[in-house]
């Protein structure tokens, strides 16, 4: 409750006390409730790129898997010749329950990602979190 | 004799609405994160935040503690206990979210927001930035307006 005599100073002090109290609460509660977080795997940064022809060749030879993150229209206009994995746009889609074990089984296999020409695909962070060997495919212009 | 104009009377409910919306958002957000702490930790990891990205133990501690901070703050706002300090803290928190999201967007980050789950598209967009900025502004406005009101009516207790 604010008192009539509240000044910016007392408001600041109140805010500091609030932060201190909430910080204490937030540090105690994980142990008190047993609710803990865990990092699954180290995340690979996507610094590797591969050209389109080589990506297709490796995919055809069974050496790698292609994940196509482009919008449906772009995929239909210019499909990946030998097929690609399509993932749902929403990271909380129920389809991920089936896809995740499949993708996790690709550990050690290069996974080539075809990104949308512009914009972003929310599944990308999901893919990154799986700790896969991710490569970005350089599309022909 | 009332000294308030009709416009100030009509805005008298604003602090309550701001408290309820902000408190509700914080409670919901904290509850969602507690439901899947590992996902929240991984989302933070993908964001490559300063300090946290190079210190996994600190990142995990932050990931499992932060939802409780949100829940506590949401509860304070909803209950009206220490409403102004809590609104000030919430304003700073949402302003921090706004700046973080703008930075991530400008860096071309392609990933989840980790904030409001199915209530909002999970990918970071300008809608997230706008929403956070709006909530921050509303909290600061509540703090400021209540201060003005206290000055005008010294005997008023909130």
Interface residues (C-beta under 8 A of the other chain):
Chain A: X1 X2 X3 X4 X6 X8 X11 X12 X14 X15 X17 X18 X19 X21 X22 X23 X25 X26 X27 X29 X30 X35 X36 X37 X38 X39 X40 X43 X90 X91 X92 X120 X121 X122 X124 X125 X126 X128 X129
Chain B: X34 X37 X38 X40 X41 X42 X43 X45 X46 X56 X59 X60 X63 X64 X65 X66 X67 X68 X69 X72 X73 X76 X80 X81 X82 X83 X84 X85 X86 X88 X89 X92 X108 X110 X111 X112 X117 X118 X121 X122 X123 X143 X146 X147 X150 X154 X155 X156 X157 X158
